[in-house]
Amino acid sequence: MTIPLPSSDSMPLQRLDAGNVVKRFREASGYSLEDLAVTCGLTDVEILKIEKGEDTDSGRLKRVAAALQIPAATFEPL
């Protein structure tokens, strides 16, 4: 499965919109907020905050990355 990330023309290279990436991968995987929350051990409210960009805790992002089977480095700034 390939999901295109936002182009570098539309956002600064040093900042990745982790929330948008999480939402796009979650939806492409067929996960609901609740499904992803259960899979990574977070609450659906925590997942929603991540997707809105209100929570960028690296520990939570690593758990989400593992649940979505994507590299945790996806969320590291360039």
C-alpha positions as CSV (number, residue, x, y, z in Angstrom):
1,M,0.0,0.0,0.0
2,T,1.3,3.4,-1.0
3,I,-0.1,6.6,0.5
4,P,1.4,9.8,-0.9
5,L,2.6,12.2,1.7
6,P,2.0,15.9,1.3
7,S,4.5,17.4,-1.1
8,S,7.3,19.5,0.2
9,D,6.0,22.4,-1.8
10,S,2.9,22.7,0.4
11,M,4.7,22.7,3.7
12,P,8.1,23.5,5.2
13,L,10.6,20.6,5.1
14,Q,11.5,20.9,8.8
15,R,8.0,20.2,10.0
16,L,5.9,17.2,9.2
17,D,2.2,17.3,9.8
18,A,2.1,14.1,11.9
19,G,-1.6,14.4,12.5
20,N,-2.4,14.4,8.9
21,V,-0.1,11.4,8.2
22,V,-1.7,9.4,11.1
23,K,-5.2,10.2,9.8
24,R,-4.4,9.2,6.2
25,F,-2.7,6.0,7.2
26,R,-5.5,5.1,9.6
27,E,-8.2,5.6,7.0
28,A,-6.2,3.8,4.3
29,S,-5.8,0.9,6.7
30,G,-9.5,0.8,7.4
31,Y,-9.2,1.6,11.1
32,S,-11.7,3.7,12.9
33,L,-10.5,6.0,15.7
34,E,-11.6,3.3,18.2
35,D,-9.9,0.5,16.3
36,L,-6.6,2.3,16.2
37,A,-6.9,3.3,19.9
38,V,-7.4,-0.3,20.9
39,T,-4.5,-1.5,18.7
40,C,-2.0,0.9,20.1
41,G,-3.3,1.1,23.7
42,L,-4.4,4.8,23.6
43,T,-7.9,6.2,23.9
44,D,-9.9,7.4,20.9
45,V,-9.6,11.0,22.3
46,E,-5.8,10.7,22.3
47,I,-5.8,9.6,18.7
48,L,-8.1,12.4,17.8
49,K,-5.8,14.9,19.5
50,I,-2.9,13.5,17.5
51,E,-4.8,13.8,14.3
52,K,-5.7,17.4,15.1
53,G,-2.1,18.2,15.8
54,E,-2.8,19.0,19.5
55,D,-0.6,16.1,20.7
56,T,2.8,15.3,19.2
57,D,4.2,13.2,22.1
58,S,6.9,11.1,20.5
59,G,6.0,8.1,22.7
60,R,2.4,8.1,21.5
61,L,3.5,8.6,17.9
62,K,5.8,5.6,18.2
63,R,2.9,3.5,19.4
64,V,0.6,4.7,16.6
65,A,3.4,4.0,14.0
66,A,3.8,0.5,15.3
67,A,0.0,-0.1,15.2
68,L,-0.2,1.2,11.6
69,Q,3.0,-0.7,10.7
70,I,4.9,2.3,9.4
71,P,8.4,3.5,10.5
72,A,8.4,5.7,13.6
73,A,10.9,7.8,11.6
74,T,7.9,9.0,9.5
75,F,7.2,11.5,12.3
76,E,10.7,12.8,12.8
77,P,11.5,16.2,11.3
78,L,13.7,16.3,8.2
